Amino acid sequence: MSKTAKASLVADEPLRPVQMFKAMKQKVFRLLEAEAKMNVAERRAQQWQLLFQIDGHGQYIVGKGGVNTMFYKVGDAERELCLPADLLDKIDTWVALAGQITYCIMRDGKVIKRNLSESEAKTYKKAQVGDYLCSISDGKRRRLMKMSKGLMGKSAWKPYEKKATK
């Protein structure tokens, strides 16, 4: 058994959104690959759909309804029809969006400003000494910088250093 197969059997935590979207694309691609080996009558008779519940993103349904008729449905939105290549492109878009990093400013354990770009976060005028600049990716928040007083009394972002526990 490979290391990755062993790791997936041992890992108890859910897959991150990017991993889920990549798994979705892989399953769709494999189903399309299997259908490519069928004749037109067999492909016409075969229909399928896959349901994915992705943490922080909601419910996604992708499937095939005819020879070349694919569809996707996100949450409560209407079902969108497309060609196989278009569905694979759409899933690539979801992968890219799920992997995006946004930034936020935190004060006293609470987010005070969210959905910032890195430059917006670093130039946020209302930041106070003790605030944290955090990155958010795959639903996980990481402290990157802390607002500190400089030598001349001017506030500035300094790299965050996690305190060692005894």
Order of alpha helices (4+ residues) and beta strands (2+ residues): alpha-alpha-alpha-beta-beta-beta-beta-alpha-beta-beta-alpha-beta-beta-beta
